Amino acid sequence: MEKKKVVVAMSGGVDSSLTAALLVEQGYEAIGVTMRLSEESRDFCENDRGCCSLSSVDDARRVAEVVGIPHYVMNFKDMFKEKVIDYFLADYAKGWTPNPCIACNRYVKFEGLLQKAMELGAEYVATGHYARIGQDASGRYVLKKGIDTHKDQSYALYHLNQQSLAHFLMPLGEYTKVETRKLAEKYNLPVAHKPDSQEICFVPNDDYKAYLRDKNPACLHPGDIVDVHGKVLGHHEGVPLYTIGQRRGLGIAYPEPLYVVDLDMEHNRVIVGGAKDVFADGLIAGDLNWIAIDGLKEPMTVSAKVRYGRREGEARVEPWQDGKVKVTFTEPQRAVTPGQSVVFYDGDTVVGGGIIEKALKKEGMAE
């Protein structure tokens, strides 16, 4: 029987390296590919918390030699600049807080790399994500959480559709991180104990404020920091330098802790308030993608996650104007942030998700 060909996205980290080893053992004809993304990048977003070291290409090549597969480096710099870096800068410029690793997954890896893989005659692309792909009784592809609740990365993959899910493999969804490292030792992989990175791969020193000042200073205009009643408490150097829920770095002496509760780009103001003011009762989301259903026709109850690493909260999601959805939380959620993603779950199954456009407080719930 002819072996099925799979392109393995190899970052040089332990997760993608073990993915390659497992697929070879399972009988696939594997080809290792490391993606070159930008001059500043540490090569490839393996997980949604950050990327890899400058030695990632060498690490991936050494792993490929150990497991006995060919290894190539592919240039995705132009696509990465357009779909990730330009988007990152544009979102901050409009007062949103982007998630570049979700954009990288969506456009570069799960569209760009898949297209390249098909051109190479491969049937599949494999990644080191901690999530599971399966099919329901009707044959519909479903995306489920990884069994390691601390490493689950399904939140960053809600954009996958039926066509792409049919061509992706994520074998690590069945393992915990501890098991991954033990298996990497078993396969004698040289990166078995390589630490996970936590940075945005193209932002030097993980300092997005310095990056904004360097790459898009035109979006930064000094203005006022005001409380929820409009009283001026201080001054800022640019609204995009702040994010919802932020407490440190406000430069304001005040008798109680203050948090950023809203970013008012129209009036160039950063709005701050107390801890209770950071919570939202709901949100409006757009740019939606549905996996478990064809589309949202009527309200449904889901578990909603508004940021990676955050626990889900029960919510009611319903169709809204212009193809968007309105989400109403059973219990208010902290730091609901435009630009971040909201992902809907039914148990451990991803129903779908979208981009948060607006947080809703009690007085704005009927807007």
N, C-alpha and C positions, 0 to 999 in steps of 0.2 A: 504494500500500500504506500502511495506517495505521501511524504510528510507534508503537513500543512505549514506554510511559511508565515512567520510572524516577525514583525519589526518591534524590537524592544527599545523603548525610550530609556536610555541609560545616562543617568546624571553623574555617575561616579559615587553615588551614595549607596548605603547598604540595601535600601528597599528595592531600587530598580536592579541592583546587582543580583539579589536573591531571585527576583522575578525571572531574570534571564536563566539562572541555574535551574530553577524549577521547571521552566518550559522545555529546556533541553532534556531534562530527565523524563518529562512527559512525552517526549518524542516529536516535538516541533522542530522545524528547521528555522532556527532563530538567527536574526541579524541585529546586531547592536548598533544603535544610532544615538549619538550625542548631538544636541542642537546648539549651534552657536547663535546667541540671541542678540547681544550687543557688545560693544567694546567695553562697556562698564560692567556687564553682567558676570555673574559667577555661573554662567552657562545654561543651567536648565532648572526650571521650577519643578522640583520633584514633589514637593508637598505644598500645601496652601499656607504654610507658615514661613516659607523662605526658600532659599536656593543653596547653591553649592559653592565649594571653594574654587580658587583659581586652578587647582590641580585636578579638577574634575575630569577633564578629557583624558589625562594620563591614568587616573584611577579607573575610569570606564574601560580604557584599552587593556589595562592589566587584568581586569575581571574577565573581559572577553577572551583573553588568552587562556585564563584558567579554565573557563567553561567550554572553550573550544569553538567559538563562533567568530565570524568576521565582524569588524567594527568600523563604522564610518562616522565622519563628522559632517553634518549638513548645515548650510548657512540659512538661517531664518531671520537675519538681522532686519531686513526691510519690513517684513511682516510684523516682527516684534515691535519695531518702532511705531508703526502705524496703529496696530491693534492694542498695544499695551502702554508704551511710553506716552504717545500722543494722547491717548484716552486718559491716562493717569493725570497728566498736566491739565487737560481740559476739564475734568471733573473737579479738581481742586479749584480751578479758576471760577467755577460757578457755585462754589460753596458746598460741594459734596465731598464725601470721603470715599474714594474709590477702593476697589479690591483688585489689585493688578494680577494676583495669582489666578483668580477666577477668570479674568480676561485672557490670560496666557493659556490656561487650560482650554478655554472655549475656542479661541480662534487659531492659536498657534499649534498646540498639540493635538486637539481633538478634531480640528479641521485640516490645518496645514500638514501635519505629520501623517495623518491618515491618507491624504491625497498622495503624498510622496510614497507611502507604503504601497498603495494600490498600483502606482506606476512601476514599482519594483516587483510586482506580481505577488505581493503578500496578501493574505486573506485577513490578517489581524494586526492590530497594534496592541502592545502590552505595556502597562505602566505599573509603577510601584505604589499605587494608591491603596489605602485601606478602605475599600468599599467592595460591594458584591454585585455582580450582574447575573440575573437569572431570567426565567420566563414563567409566566403564570399559566393557568390551565388552558387559556385561549391562545397561547403562543406569543402573547405580548411581552416584550422585554421590560423588565423592572430593574430599578436600581435600589439596592438596600444598603443600610449601614454596615460598616465593617464590624466584626465581632468584638474587636478591641474598642471599647467605648471611649477610651482616652485618646485613641489615634484616628477614630473614624473621620473620613474625609469626604463623605457623601455630600456635605454642604457645598463643597466647591465644585461639584459635578452635576448640579441640578439642570444644567443647560443641555445635557445629552438628550438625543432624540432616538427614535426607534431605528433609524438608519445607522447612526453611529454606534449605538449599543450593540448592534449585531456584529460589529467588527472590532470590539475591544475586549481585552482580557485583563483582569485584575486579580491575580491569584492570591495576593496578600490579604484580601478581604477575609479570608478564613483563618488568619493567624493574628496573634498578638505581637507587639513589638519585641517583647522578650523572646518569643519563639522565633521571630525573624533573625535576631542576632545569633541565637543558638544554631539555627540552620545554616546561617552564613559561615559560622565556625566549622560546621560539619562539611561544608563544601569547600573549605579552605579559601574562602574569599578574602582578599587582602584588606577589604574595607569593612570587615565584620564589626569593628568597634569604632568606626568613624562617626563622630558626633553629628547630630542633626543641626542644620543651620536654622537661624530664626530671623534672618533679614530679608528685606525686599532685594532681589538679586541685582537690580540695576542702580540702586541708590547707595552711593558710597557712605560707609559707616552707619547705614540705616538712618541717616539724618534727612528726612524728607523736607524739612523746612529749608535747610541749606540747598537742597536740590531745587526746590521751587524758586528760591532767590536767584539761583544760577541760571536755570533753564527758562523761567517765565516770570521775571520780575515785574512785568507790566500788569500782572494780576494782583499785585500787592499795593494797597493804598491805605495809608494811616487813617484811623478813625476812632470812634468811641466804643468803649465797653460799657454797657448799660445793664441795669437790673430789669426784671420782668415788668416793671412799671415805667421804664424809660429813663430813669434817673442815671446820669452819667457817673460812673464809679472809677473809670480809668481810660486808658487809651491802648490801641493795638497798632501793629505795623502792617496788618493785612489780614482780612477775614480768613483766607484759605490756610493761615498758619494755625488755626484752631480746629478742634473737632468736638462733636457732641459728647458730653460726659467728662470732658477734661477738667481737672482740678488744679494741677500744678502749672506754674509758669504764667499765671494771670497778672502778677505784679500788683495785686490789690490788697491793701491791709483792710481786713473786715472782721467783725467780732465772731462770725461763724463761717464755716467752710462754704466756698462758692464753687459752682460748677458751670461749665458752658452748657446752656440748655437750648440755644438756637443760634443759627448763623443767618443774619439778615443782609444778604448781598445787595438788595435793592437800596438800602439806606446805609450800607457799609458799616454795620454794627455787629458786634459780638454781644449776645445777650446771655447774662449769667443769672443764676438763681440758687436756691437751696437744694438739698438732696432730693426732696420730693418733686421738685420742678424738672428733674432729669427724666422722670418717668412719663411714658406715653400710653394712652389707652388703645391706640390703634395706628394704622398707617394706610397709605395709598401706595400701591406698587404697579409698575409697568414693565415692559420688555419681558413678558412672561414666557415660560416654557413649561409644558406639562408632559410628564412621563407616564404616570400610572393611569391617566385619563386622557381623552382626546381634547378636552377643553372644559372650562367651568361653566356649566349651564345654570346652576342653581346653588344657593349657599350650602356650604359643607363645614363640618367641624374637623379641625386638624390640630396637629402640634406644630407650632411655628417657631423657627429659630431665626433670630435677627442678626447674628454675628457668629463667626467661627469660634468655637470654644465655649459658647454660651449654651445653657440648657434650653430646651424648647419649652414653650408655654402654650396652654390650650387657647385656641382662637377660632373665630368664625370667619371664614373667607367667603366673599360674595362678589359676583360680577359688578363692575362699576363702569363709569363713563369711559369712552374712547378705548375700550379693550383692556382697561386696567382692572385691578381688584381692590376692594376695601377689606382690610383685616381688622377685626375687633378682638382684643385680648380679653380673656376671662379675668386675668390679673394683669395690671399695668406692667409694662416691660421697660427696663432701664436703657437709656441711650440709644433709642431707635434713630438711626442715622441715615439720611439720604445719601445714596451712592453705594451703600452696602446692600447685600442681598438678603431677602427673606425667603426661607425654604420651608416648604410644607411637608409634613410627614404624616403617614398613617401607620402607627407602630414603628417598625424599622424600615418601612418602604417610603421612598421619596415620591411624593405626589407631583411636585413641581416647585416652581419658585420664580422670583423676579427681582427687579431692582427697586429698592425703597426710594420713593420720590418725595414723600412727605410724611412726617409724624403727626398724629392726631391727638390732641388733648381733648378733654371733655367738651369744651366750648366749640371745638371744631369738628366734632364727630359727624355732624349732619351735612358738612360742606359738600 
